[in-house]
Every structure is written in C-alpha cells, then in structure tokens.
Amino acid sequence: MRKLIMIPLMIALSACGARGDLNPPQGASLPVAPRGAETPPNAEELLERDALAAPERSVELRRRSEEREDDPFDLPPE
C-alpha cells in the first residue's frame, strides 16, 4: 500500500525540476546595459560570477597543534 502512494509522489516530485531558458517575469525587463557596454547582458551572462564574488578557497590543514598568538581583542565580557 505504501509503495502505491510513494511511486506517484516520486514521479510528481521529479517533474518539479523542469529546466528551461531564464526569462524575466512578464512586465519586467533585464537590467540596463552597464556603462561602457554596447548591449545589455543576457540572463546567462548575469548568472556568471566574477572572481571577487566566488573566490577560490584555500584549505590549509594543520598538521600539528600550535600555540595561539595573543589576541588583543579577546577581552572578557563587561
């Protein structure tokens, strides 16, 4: 009985992830072209992130324990 309910539910949920072109809502438009650009960017160009918006992570693992340096801002609560 439970399987009979779960199968249609899974099929319905899988249809929720429809993919298509991104378009602005009806009555709205894309942002104006930035200063110096000849044409306004399309939806795909607006989704691209520059290096400052998504910096590369540097994960430096500690191999051994180290003494912490004195932190002048680590003050007790007043």
MMTF fields as JSON, N, C-alpha, C and O atoms, coordinates in Angstrom:
{
  "mmtfVersion": "1.0.0",
  "mmtfProducer": "UNKNOWN",
  "numBonds": 311,
  "numAtoms": 312,
  "numGroups": 78,
  "numChains": 1,
  "numModels": 1,
  "chainsPerModel": [1],
  "groupsPerChain": [78],
  "chainIdList": ["A"],
  "bondAtomList": [4, 2, 8, 6, 12, 10, 16, 14, 20, 18, 24, 22, 28, 26, 32, 30, 36, 34, 40, 38, 44, 42, 48, 46, 52, 50, 56, 54, 60, 58, 64, 62, 68, 66, 72, 70, 76, 74, 80, 78, 84, 82, 88, 86, 92, 90, 96, 94, 100, 98, 104, 102, 108, 106, 112, 110, 116, 114, 120, 118, 124, 122, 128, 126, 132, 130, 136, 134, 140, 138, 144, 142, 148, 146, 152, 150, 156, 154, 160, 158, 164, 162, 168, 166, 172, 170, 176, 174, 180, 178, 184, 182, 188, 186, 192, 190, 196, 194, 200, 198, 204, 202, 208, 206, 212, 210, 216, 214, 220, 218, 224, 222, 228, 226, 232, 230, 236, 234, 240, 238, 244, 242, 248, 246, 252, 250, 256, 254, 260, 258, 264, 262, 268, 266, 272, 270, 276, 274, 280, 278, 284, 282, 288, 286, 292, 290, 296, 294, 300, 298, 304, 302, 308, 306],
  "bondOrderList": [1, 1, 1, 1, 1, 1, 1, 1, 1, 1, 1, 1, 1, 1, 1, 1, 1, 1, 1, 1, 1, 1, 1, 1, 1, 1, 1, 1, 1, 1, 1, 1, 1, 1, 1, 1, 1, 1, 1, 1, 1, 1, 1, 1, 1, 1, 1, 1, 1, 1, 1, 1, 1, 1, 1, 1, 1, 1, 1, 1, 1, 1, 1, 1, 1, 1, 1, 1, 1, 1, 1, 1, 1, 1, 1, 1, 1],
  "groupList": [{"groupName": "MET", "atomNameList": ["N", "CA", "C", "O"], "elementList": ["N", "C", "C", "O"], "formalChargeList": [0, 0, 0, 0], "bondAtomList": [1, 0, 2, 1, 3, 2], "bondOrderList": [1, 1, 2], "singleLetterCode": "M", "chemCompType": "L-PEPTIDE LINKING"}, {"groupName": "ARG", "atomNameList": ["N", "CA", "C", "O"], "elementList": ["N", "C", "C", "O"], "formalChargeList": [0, 0, 0, 0], "bondAtomList": [1, 0, 2, 1, 3, 2], "bondOrderList": [1, 1, 2], "singleLetterCode": "R", "chemCompType": "L-PEPTIDE LINKING"}, {"groupName": "LYS", "atomNameList": ["N", "CA", "C", "O"], "elementList": ["N", "C", "C", "O"], "formalChargeList": [0, 0, 0, 0], "bondAtomList": [1, 0, 2, 1, 3, 2], "bondOrderList": [1, 1, 2], "singleLetterCode": "K", "chemCompType": "L-PEPTIDE LINKING"}, {"groupName": "LEU", "atomNameList": ["N", "CA", "C", "O"], "elementList": ["N", "C", "C", "O"], "formalChargeList": [0, 0, 0, 0], "bondAtomList": [1, 0, 2, 1, 3, 2], "bondOrderList": [1, 1, 2], "singleLetterCode": "L", "chemCompType": "L-PEPTIDE LINKING"}, {"groupName": "ILE", "atomNameList": ["N", "CA", "C", "O"], "elementList": ["N", "C", "C", "O"], "formalChargeList": [0, 0, 0, 0], "bondAtomList": [1, 0, 2, 1, 3, 2], "bondOrderList": [1, 1, 2], "singleLetterCode": "I", "chemCompType": "L-PEPTIDE LINKING"}, {"groupName": "PRO", "atomNameList": ["N", "CA", "C", "O"], "elementList": ["N", "C", "C", "O"], "formalChargeList": [0, 0, 0, 0], "bondAtomList": [1, 0, 2, 1, 3, 2], "bondOrderList": [1, 1, 2], "singleLetterCode": "P", "chemCompType": "L-PEPTIDE LINKING"}, {"groupName": "ALA", "atomNameList": ["N", "CA", "C", "O"], "elementList": ["N", "C", "C", "O"], "formalChargeList": [0, 0, 0, 0], "bondAtomList": [1, 0, 2, 1, 3, 2], "bondOrderList": [1, 1, 2], "singleLetterCode": "A", "chemCompType": "L-PEPTIDE LINKING"}, {"groupName": "SER", "atomNameList": ["N", "CA", "C", "O"], "elementList": ["N", "C", "C", "O"], "formalChargeList": [0, 0, 0, 0], "bondAtomList": [1, 0, 2, 1, 3, 2], "bondOrderList": [1, 1, 2], "singleLetterCode": "S", "chemCompType": "L-PEPTIDE LINKING"}, {"groupName": "CYS", "atomNameList": ["N", "CA", "C", "O"], "elementList": ["N", "C", "C", "O"], "formalChargeList": [0, 0, 0, 0], "bondAtomList": [1, 0, 2, 1, 3, 2], "bondOrderList": [1, 1, 2], "singleLetterCode": "C", "chemCompType": "L-PEPTIDE LINKING"}, {"groupName": "GLY", "atomNameList": ["N", "CA", "C", "O"], "elementList": ["N", "C", "C", "O"], "formalChargeList": [0, 0, 0, 0], "bondAtomList": [1, 0, 2, 1, 3, 2], "bondOrderList": [1, 1, 2], "singleLetterCode": "G", "chemCompType": "PEPTIDE LINKING"}, {"groupName": "ASP", "atomNameList": ["N", "CA", "C", "O"], "elementList": ["N", "C", "C", "O"], "formalChargeList": [0, 0, 0, 0], "bondAtomList": [1, 0, 2, 1, 3, 2], "bondOrderList": [1, 1, 2], "singleLetterCode": "D", "chemCompType": "L-PEPTIDE LINKING"}, {"groupName": "ASN", "atomNameList": ["N", "CA", "C", "O"], "elementList": ["N", "C", "C", "O"], "formalChargeList": [0, 0, 0, 0], "bondAtomList": [1, 0, 2, 1, 3, 2], "bondOrderList": [1, 1, 2], "singleLetterCode": "N", "chemCompType": "L-PEPTIDE LINKING"}, {"groupName": "GLN", "atomNameList": ["N", "CA", "C", "O"], "elementList": ["N", "C", "C", "O"], "formalChargeList": [0, 0, 0, 0], "bondAtomList": [1, 0, 2, 1, 3, 2], "bondOrderList": [1, 1, 2], "singleLetterCode": "Q", "chemCompType": "L-PEPTIDE LINKING"}, {"groupName": "VAL", "atomNameList": ["N", "CA", "C", "O"], "elementList": ["N", "C", "C", "O"], "formalChargeList": [0, 0, 0, 0], "bondAtomList": [1, 0, 2, 1, 3, 2], "bondOrderList": [1, 1, 2], "singleLetterCode": "V", "chemCompType": "L-PEPTIDE LINKING"}, {"groupName": "GLU", "atomNameList": ["N", "CA", "C", "O"], "elementList": ["N", "C", "C", "O"], "formalChargeList": [0, 0, 0, 0], "bondAtomList": [1, 0, 2, 1, 3, 2], "bondOrderList": [1, 1, 2], "singleLetterCode": "E", "chemCompType": "L-PEPTIDE LINKING"}, {"groupName": "THR", "atomNameList": ["N", "CA", "C", "O"], "elementList": ["N", "C", "C", "O"], "formalChargeList": [0, 0, 0, 0], "bondAtomList": [1, 0, 2, 1, 3, 2], "bondOrderList": [1, 1, 2], "singleLetterCode": "T", "chemCompType": "L-PEPTIDE LINKING"}, {"groupName": "PHE", "atomNameList": ["N", "CA", "C", "O"], "elementList": ["N", "C", "C", "O"], "formalChargeList": [0, 0, 0, 0], "bondAtomList": [1, 0, 2, 1, 3, 2], "bondOrderList": [1, 1, 2], "singleLetterCode": "F", "chemCompType": "L-PEPTIDE LINKING"}],
  "groupTypeList": [0, 1, 2, 3, 4, 0, 4, 5, 3, 0, 4, 6, 3, 7, 6, 8, 9, 6, 1, 9, 10, 3, 11, 5, 5, 12, 9, 6, 7, 3, 5, 13, 6, 5, 1, 9, 6, 14, 15, 5, 5, 11, 6, 14, 14, 3, 3, 14, 1, 10, 6, 3, 6, 6, 5, 14, 1, 7, 13, 14, 3, 1, 1, 1, 7, 14, 14, 1, 14, 10, 10, 5, 16, 10, 3, 5, 5, 14],
  "groupIdList": [1, 2, 3, 4, 5, 6, 7, 8, 9, 10, 11, 12, 13, 14, 15, 16, 17, 18, 19, 20, 21, 22, 23, 24, 25, 26, 27, 28, 29, 30, 31, 32, 33, 34, 35, 36, 37, 38, 39, 40, 41, 42, 43, 44, 45, 46, 47, 48, 49, 50, 51, 52, 53, 54, 55, 56, 57, 58, 59, 60, 61, 62, 63, 64, 65, 66, 67, 68, 69, 70, 71, 72, 73, 74, 75, 76, 77, 78],
  "secStructList": [7, 2, 2, 2, 2, 2, 2, 2, 2, 2, 2, 2, 2, 2, 4, 4, 4, 7, 7, 7, 7, 7, 7, 7, 7, 6, 6, 7, 7, 7, 7, 7, 7, 7, 6, 6, 7, 1, 1, 7, 7, 7, 2, 2, 2, 2, 2, 7, 7, 7, 6, 6, 6, 1, 7, 7, 7, 7, 7, 7, 7, 7, 1, 1, 7, 7, 7, 7, 7, 7, 7, 6, 6, 7, 7, 7, 7, 7],
  "xCoordList": [0.82, 0.0, 0.863, 0.588, 1.91, 2.777, 3.499, 3.694, 3.891, 4.58, 3.665, 4.128, 2.372, 1.425, 1.308, 1.04, 1.505, 1.435, 2.765, 2.788, 3.863, 5.18, 5.566, 6.205, 5.198, 5.593, 5.003, 5.759, 3.689, 3.175, 3.737, 3.936, 3.986, 4.558, 5.961, 6.303, 6.773, 8.12, 8.095, 8.923, 7.165, 7.04, 6.637, 7.164, 5.707, 5.264, 6.393, 6.551, 7.18, 8.292, 9.401, 10.068, 9.616, 10.67, 10.309, 11.204, 9.05, 8.626, 8.783, 8.694, 9.014, 9.14, 10.433, 10.508, 11.435, 12.721, 12.839, 13.87, 11.813, 11.852, 12.938, 13.147, 13.612, 14.666, 14.241, 13.608, 14.594, 14.283, 15.084, 15.856, 14.914, 15.601, 15.075, 13.889, 15.981, 15.571, 15.091, 15.771, 13.949, 13.386, 12.878, 12.474, 12.887, 12.341, 10.831, 10.194, 10.253, 8.804, 8.071, 8.629, 6.822, 6.041, 5.883, 5.539, 6.129, 6.034, 7.344, 7.439, 8.363, 9.665, 10.68, 10.427, 11.815, 12.858, 14.19, 14.322, 15.164, 16.505, 17.103, 16.644, 18.121, 18.748, 19.34, 19.644, 19.495, 20.071, 21.54, 22.153, 22.088, 23.488, 24.395, 24.135, 25.458, 26.395, 27.089, 27.153, 27.595, 28.256, 29.438, 30.278, 29.499, 30.579, 30.242, 30.922, 29.221, 28.837, 27.868, 27.061, 27.962, 27.104, 25.742, 24.74, 25.701, 24.438, 24.217, 25.182, 22.972, 22.719, 23.053, 22.913, 23.494, 23.83, 22.569, 21.496, 22.716, 21.574, 21.517, 22.357, 20.53, 20.322, 21.522, 21.902, 22.116, 23.264, 24.465, 25.167, 24.702, 25.823, 25.604, 26.565, 24.353, 24.067, 24.287, 24.526, 24.21, 24.397, 25.858, 26.181, 26.751, 28.17, 28.712, 28.433, 29.498, 30.072, 31.522, 32.241, 31.943, 33.331, 34.177, 33.642, 35.478, 36.386, 36.181, 36.386, 35.787, 35.567, 34.306, 34.24, 33.315, 32.078, 32.235, 31.53, 33.121, 33.338, 34.84, 35.393, 35.502, 36.947, 37.275, 36.466, 38.46, 38.915, 39.225, 39.737, 38.919, 39.161, 40.548, 40.979, 41.229, 42.5, 42.296, 42.138, 42.304, 42.091, 43.458, 44.078, 43.9, 45.197, 44.969, 44.523, 45.274, 45.081, 46.266, 47.418, 45.959, 47.034, 47.531, 46.741, 48.82, 49.412, 49.765, 49.851, 49.964, 50.269, 49.685, 49.411, 49.503, 48.942, 49.984, 51.181, 49.512, 50.403, 49.839, 48.627, 50.712, 50.288, 49.602, 50.059, 48.514, 47.831, 48.578, 49.155, 48.554, 49.15, 48.224, 47.018, 48.793, 47.996, 47.077, 47.516, 45.791, 44.794, 44.409, 43.784, 44.767, 44.448, 42.944, 42.506, 42.156, 40.715, 39.946, 38.725, 40.615, 39.962, 39.836, 40.633, 38.833, 38.619, 37.49, 36.565, 37.541, 36.424, 35.199, 35.33, 33.999, 32.79, 32.736, 33.258, 32.108, 31.998, 30.775, 30.524],
  "yCoordList": [-1.196, 0.0, 1.258, 2.227, 1.214, 2.376, 2.65, 3.802, 1.572, 1.725, 2.351, 3.104, 2.05, 2.621, 4.132, 4.846, 4.61, 6.055, 6.718, 7.821, 6.048, 6.652, 6.801, 7.787, 5.86, 5.908, 7.136, 7.866, 7.408, 8.617, 9.901, 10.9, 9.858, 11.029, 11.309, 12.467, 10.287, 10.469, 10.951, 11.771, 10.452, 10.898, 12.368, 13.133, 12.758, 14.158, 15.073, 16.159, 14.665, 15.497, 15.592, 16.623, 14.553, 14.61, 15.581, 16.101, 15.829, 16.762, 18.211, 19.116, 18.452, 19.823, 20.488, 21.717, 19.725, 20.284, 20.574, 20.273, 21.149, 21.435, 22.467, 23.4, 22.288, 23.227, 23.934, 23.346, 25.178, 25.945, 27.228, 27.482, 28.023, 29.298, 30.233, 30.223, 31.041, 32.022, 33.276, 33.8, 33.742, 34.965, 35.825, 35.299, 37.152, 37.999, 37.797, 37.403, 38.06, 37.936, 38.864, 39.851, 38.535, 39.339, 40.751, 40.937, 41.72, 43.117, 43.679, 44.885, 42.84, 43.294, 43.133, 42.44, 43.772, 43.648, 43.385, 43.544, 42.983, 42.781, 44.134, 45.163, 44.154, 45.43, 46.132, 45.504, 47.439, 48.221, 47.84, 47.255, 48.181, 47.875, 48.676, 49.853, 48.057, 48.806, 49.901, 49.842, 50.881, 51.993, 51.473, 50.738, 51.849, 51.431, 50.21, 49.944, 49.467, 48.295, 48.724, 49.634, 48.058, 48.43, 47.758, 48.331, 46.541, 45.823, 45.371, 45.129, 45.258, 44.763, 43.273, 42.552, 42.808, 41.393, 40.533, 40.965, 39.304, 38.39, 37.659, 37.889, 36.782, 36.104, 35.236, 35.19, 34.556, 33.692, 34.504, 34.098, 35.651, 36.495, 37.078, 37.291, 37.338, 37.874, 36.832, 37.191, 35.548, 34.488, 34.137, 33.475, 34.564, 34.278, 35.108, 36.303, 34.457, 35.176, 35.501, 34.691, 36.691, 37.05, 36.504, 35.942, 36.671, 36.082, 36.662, 35.958, 37.916, 38.504, 37.965, 37.894, 37.587, 37.06, 35.611, 35.17, 34.872, 33.467, 33.191, 32.586, 33.63, 33.416, 31.948, 31.181, 31.576, 30.207, 30.022, 30.93, 28.873, 28.581, 27.98, 27.158, 28.398, 27.76, 27.03, 27.645, 25.738, 24.92, 24.454, 23.566, 25.07, 24.725, 23.903, 24.427, 22.637, 21.773, 21.902, 22.008, 21.891, 21.93, 20.521, 19.606, 20.346, 19.027, 18.74, 17.58, 19.779, 19.598, 20.787, 21.838, 20.613, 21.706, 22.809, 22.543, 24.032, 25.18, 26.11, 26.168, 26.824, 27.816, 28.965, 29.425, 29.413, 30.571, 31.847, 31.982, 32.77, 34.073, 34.865, 34.618, 35.817, 36.651, 37.529, 38.207, 37.508, 38.301, 39.506, 39.336, 40.723, 41.895, 42.187, 42.936, 41.616, 41.876, 40.816, 40.923, 39.788, 38.741, 39.214, 38.839, 40.032, 40.637, 39.943, 39.443, 39.898, 39.307, 40.213, 41.419, 39.629, 40.467, 41.425, 41.136, 42.559, 43.568, 43.356, 44.11],
  "zCoordList": [0.0, 0.0, 0.0, -0.709, 0.813, 0.909, -0.418, -0.804, -1.107, -2.393, -3.431, -4.287, -3.368, -4.324, -4.159, -5.125, -2.954, -2.707, -3.062, -3.608, -2.751, -2.936, -4.409, -4.777, -5.238, -6.654, -7.351, -7.991, -7.265, -7.915, -7.295, -7.986, -5.993, -5.337, -5.862, -6.101, -6.045, -6.567, -8.017, -8.413, -8.797, -10.189, -10.239, -11.047, -9.378, -9.346, -8.912, -9.472, -7.934, -7.472, -8.502, -8.586, -9.283, -10.289, -11.415, -12.082, -11.635, -12.671, -12.227, -13.056, -10.938, -10.438, -10.894, -10.923, -11.243, -11.613, -13.092, -13.694, -13.695, -15.124, -15.412, -14.637, -16.519, -16.917, -18.194, -19.071, -18.276, -19.467, -19.471, -18.546, -20.478, -20.555, -19.477, -19.144, -18.94, -17.944, -18.654, -19.536, -18.276, -18.841, -17.708, -16.671, -17.88, -16.822, -16.717, -17.694, -15.552, -15.406, -16.366, -16.844, -16.637, -17.568, -17.021, -15.854, -17.849, -17.453, -16.931, -16.703, -16.732, -16.258, -17.381, -18.366, -17.224, -18.237, -17.552, -16.339, -18.34, -17.805, -17.431, -17.926, -16.564, -16.201, -17.42, -18.434, -17.296, -18.4, -18.571, -17.678, -19.725, -20.015, -19.09, -18.845, -18.572, -17.743, -18.55, -19.778, -17.85, -18.521, -19.327, -18.807, -20.568, -21.455, -22.293, -23.284, -21.927, -22.707, -23.803, -23.617, -24.939, -26.056, -25.985, -26.413, -25.443, -25.347, -23.904, -23.179, -23.486, -22.123, -22.037, -23.025, -20.87, -20.731, -20.766, -20.345, -21.277, -21.284, -19.947, -19.077, -19.78, -18.498, -18.12, -16.95, -19.084, -18.784, -18.313, -17.388, -18.949, -18.545, -17.157, -16.418, -16.796, -15.464, -14.375, -13.222, -14.718, -13.73, -13.503, -12.517, -14.392, -14.219, -13.061, -12.959, -12.178, -11.043, -11.352, -11.936, -10.957, -11.163, -10.01, -9.054, -10.105, -9.123, -7.729, -6.74, -7.625, -6.311, -5.652, -4.424, -6.428, -5.869, -5.434, -4.526, -6.044, -5.7, -5.643, -6.562, -4.572, -4.508, -4.305, -3.782, -4.72, -4.511, -3.035, -2.38, -2.531, -1.113, -0.96, -1.768, 0.073, 0.391, 1.713, 2.768, 1.629, 2.817, 3.298, 2.713, 4.363, 4.912, 6.178, 7.198, 6.102, 7.259, 8.203, 7.78, 9.465, 10.457, 10.688, 10.922, 10.626, 10.792, 12.255, 12.657, 13.037, 14.462, 15.229, 14.649, 16.501, 17.296, 17.465, 17.568, 17.491, 17.613, 18.681, 18.888, 19.346, 20.324, 19.603, 18.556, 20.173, 19.588, 19.931, 21.01, 18.998, 19.251, 20.161, 20.2, 20.893, 21.786, 20.953, 20.024, 21.3, 20.577, 21.429, 22.475, 21.008, 21.832, 21.898, 22.772, 20.998, 21.001, 21.769, 21.883, 22.306, 23.067, 24.515, 25.375, 24.766, 26.08, 26.805, 26.165, 28.132, 28.875, 28.792, 28.587, 28.953, 28.899, 30.069, 31.146, 29.857, 30.925, 31.745, 32.686]
}
